Amino acid sequence: MNWANESSSKDFILLGFSDKPWLQTPLLVLLLISYTVTIFGNVSIMMVCILDPKLHTPMYFFLTNLSILDLCYTASTVPHMLTNICRNKKTISYGGCVAQLIIFLALGATECLLLAVMAFDRYVAICRPLHYIVIMNPWFCLKMIGFSWLTGFSNSVLQSSLALNMPRCGHQEVDHFFCEVPALLKLSCADTKPIEAELFFFSVLILLIPVTLILISYGFIAQAVLRIRSAEGRRKAFGTCGSHMVVVSLFFGTGIYMYLQPPLSTSKDWGKMVSLFYGIFTPMLNPLIYSLRNKDMKEAFKRVMSIIFFYKK
């Protein structure tokens, strides 16, 4: 049965934690705080990277793209989640579910590739410093960003088509906060193993290959940093790369947990919490990690704030 032939007029019911009403208020407060911090933090990073000429480098160009991704990533799910928590009828239209699924998957896959690009940038900066300007030229950086976005959306269209193509036999209750592949597969009334195998293949491409390249890059970076004689140089290199590795560990660790195992093998409540972490809390933590652990970013933020206050006077 083709997903286009399903009754597209029917809404999906997003169960979330409906069976735990005592969690609704704490979850609402937590989401409001995290979403506010996500918006403020990522907009601040974008503003500082754009306004401060000293940050017009490939590293901060990629960081600006990461902030844009995180803003769009959370915007695709959080506003609707907040609305659903505040009302009794926790539904999403069929079209809204399709759009949410495609956008969420696309931005998640793009972020996987972007983090690999950022690791490559640090590898070139530390291991090939004399060739950095030549290798990481503006045109090459734009091509890598374009490749990440194009691949992310292509992967999303493929995975979404596979998940939505499964017959649901009238099942409308999605045991999740938003439309995501593992939750939608559980609605199917047919054998999902062939689809799961195809989705697993795409997930390996998007998750395991980038994280493997990141680990290889940081293996070379660690060797190069240990050869730096200056303690200040080692501290700065480990500080910058350490921030990136924290983000990589949080995002890839939770993503691999969700997408590289059979949907039925995960505890439903634990799976929801993991999805909340990589879909909502990681985008909130990214600006904090990159700003608090990055001396250049903190100094640039002070410069931009001083300029803004100067013009206000």
N, C-alpha and C positions, 0 to 999 in steps of 0.2 A: 504494500500500500504506500503510495507516495504521500509525503507530508503535505503537499499542496492540496490533496484531496481530502485531508482531514477537515473537520469543521473549524475553520479559522475564526468563526464568530464567537467561539467559546473562549472564556477567559481561563487562565491557569490560576489555581489557588496556591499561594506560597505559604506553606505551613510555618516555616521558621521554628520558633520555640512556642508555638500556640499551645502545646500541651504543658507548658510551664509558664502560666500567666504571671507568676511572681518575678519572672526575669524581664518582663517587658519594660518596666520603668528604668531599672539599672542599665539595660541595653540601650534604651533611648538616650539616656544621659551620656553613656560612653560613646555612642555614635556621634552625638552632637559635638562633644568635646574633640574627638579625634578628627571629625570632618572640618571643624573650625581650625584646628592646628594644621591640618593638611593644606587647607587653602592658604592660610597666612604664611606658613613655612615655605611652600613651593612658590608662591607669588613673590615672596621676599628674595628667594634665590634667583628667580628669573630677573627681577628688577635689578639686583646687585650685579649679576653677570652681564646684563645689557648696558647698564649705566656706567660701570667702572671700566675704563679702557684697559687697565692692567689685567683684567680677567678676560680679555678678548683673545683667548687661546683655545686650541682644540679641546683641552680637558674641560673647560667651563662651557664651551659650546655643547659638548655632550651632556654635561650636567644640566644645562638649560633644557635640553630635549627630554631628559629624565624627569624634570619637574613638570613639563607640559604633559608628559605621559601619565604621571601620577595624578595630576589634576583631573584629566579626562577619565582615567581608570576609576577613580572613586566617584566621579560625577555620573558614571554609567549605572551605578548600583545604589549608592548611599541615599540620595534624595527619595527614591521610591521606597527604600527600606524604612526610612523615617516616616513616610506617609502611611505605610502599611501598619507600622507599630501603633500609630495613633488612631487607627480605625478598626472596626470589627471585621469588615469585609477585606481580607488580605488577598487581593487579586492583582493580576497583571494581564493585559490583553495579549492575544496571540501574537499580534504584530510587535507589541512592546517587548514580549519575551524573545522573539527572534532578533530584534534590534539589540537588546541587552546582551544576548548571547554572543552575537557577532562582534560587537564593540569590545566587550570584556575579554573575549578570547584574543582578538586582534591586538589589543594594547598589552595584554599579558605576554604574548609571544614576542611582540616588538621589544618589550622591556628585557626579555631574556637575551635577545640579540644585541641590544644596546649595551647591556652590562658586559658582554663579551668584547664589544668595540671599545669600551672604556678601559678594559683590561689590556687590550692591545695597545692603546694609547699610552698607558703607563709603562708597558714593556718597552716601547720605542723610546720614551722619554728617559728611562733609567738605563736601559741596556744599549741603546744606540743614540746617545745624546747629540753627537755631532751630525747625525743624519736626520734629526727629528723634524726640523723645519722643512726639509726636502720631502720626507716621507709623508708627514702629516700636513700636507698642503691643503688649502681650503677646498679645492675641487675634490680631493680624495675623501676628506671628511664628509662633504655633502653626499658623495656616492655611497659611503658606508651608512649614513643616516637613511638615505633613500632606500637602500637595500633592506635595512632593518624594518622600515615601515611597510614596504611592499611585501616582503616575506611574511611579516606578521599578519597582514590582512589576508593574504592568499591562504595561509594556514588556517585562519579563522573561518573563511568561507568553506573550505574543505571539511573541517571538523564539524562545523555547524550543520552542513548538509547531511553528513552521515548521522549525526545525532537526531536531527529533525525528521529524517527519512524513515525512522522506525515506527511501526504501527503502535498506537497507544490504546486502541480499543475503548476509547471514551475516558481513559484515566486523565484526570486534570489536577490532582493534588501533588504538587512538587514539594518534596520534603526538604526545603531549603529556604534561604532568605531571598535568593535571586536565581535567575535561569542560568544554570551551569551544566556542562556536559554530563558529569557523573550522576547528578540528580535527575536529569531528563532521561537518561538511559534506564533508570529504575522504573519509569512509567511504561516502558515497552512491554507488550504482551507476547513478543516473539523472542526467539533466541538471539541474544545480543553478542554472543562470543565472536562471530566474524567481524562485527563492527568494532568491538573492543580491541581486536587484534590490529585493525587498521588505525584506530585512534592511538593505540599504544605506539605504533610505528611513528606517527607524526609527533607524538609527545617526546619520543627519544630524540628525534631530529631537533626539536625546539628546546628541549631541556638538557639532555645529557651531552650533546655535542658542544653547545656553548659553555656549559660548566666545565667540561673537560679542557677546552681551550683556555678558559680562565685559569684553571689550576696549573696548566703547563706554563702559561705566561707568568704566573706568580712564582712558580718554581725558579724560572730564570731570573726574575726580579729579586728574589731572596738571595740568590747567589751573588748578583751584582751589588746589592746593598751591603752585604757582609764584607765586600772588598773595598767599600768606601772608607777612607781613613778618617774623615772628619766625623766627629760624633754628632755635630749639628746636622750634617748632611744625611747621616743614617736616620736620625730622629725625624727629619722632615719627610724622607722617603717612606719610612714605616708608618708615619702618621697619615699621609695621603693614601697609601695603599691599604692601610688597616681599615680606614673608613669604607673603602670600596669592598673589602672582603667581608665586613660585617653585613653590608647590604646584600651582597651575593649570598651569604650563608642564610640569611633570613628569608629571602625571596625564593631561592632555588630549593632550599630544604623543605619548605612547606609545599611548594609547587610539585616537587617530585613525590612527596607523600600522597598528594591528591590524585595525580594523573598517571603515575607509573605503578599502580596496583589496581586490581579489579574493583569496580564500583561497590560490589556487594561485600567486599572484605573489610570495609571501614565502618567503624561505629558511626551511626548517623549523627549523633550529637558532637562527637569528636571531629568528624568531617566538616560540620558546620563551623566549628570554632577555628579549625585550620583555615578554611576559606575566608573567614572574617579576618584572620591574621594577615594572610598575604594579599587579600583584596582591599583591606581598609587600614590596618594598623601599620603595615610596612610602608605604604606611601606617606603615612604621618611621620614615621621614624626617619625616613630618608633625609629630609631637610635638617633634622636635628643632628643626625650622625655626621653629615657633610659639613655643617656649619660649626658645630661645637668642637670637632676634631681637626678643623682646617684653619690654620693660622691666617692664610691669605684671605679666606672668605670672611673671617671675623674682622680683619683690618679693612677690607673692602666695604663691608657693611657699615663700619664706623665712618668711613669717608663719604659714602653715599648719604648717610643720615645727617652728617655735618653740613653737606651741601644743601640738602632739603631744608634743614632748619635755618640755614643762612638766607636762602631765598625767601622763606616765610617771613623773616624779620625785615 
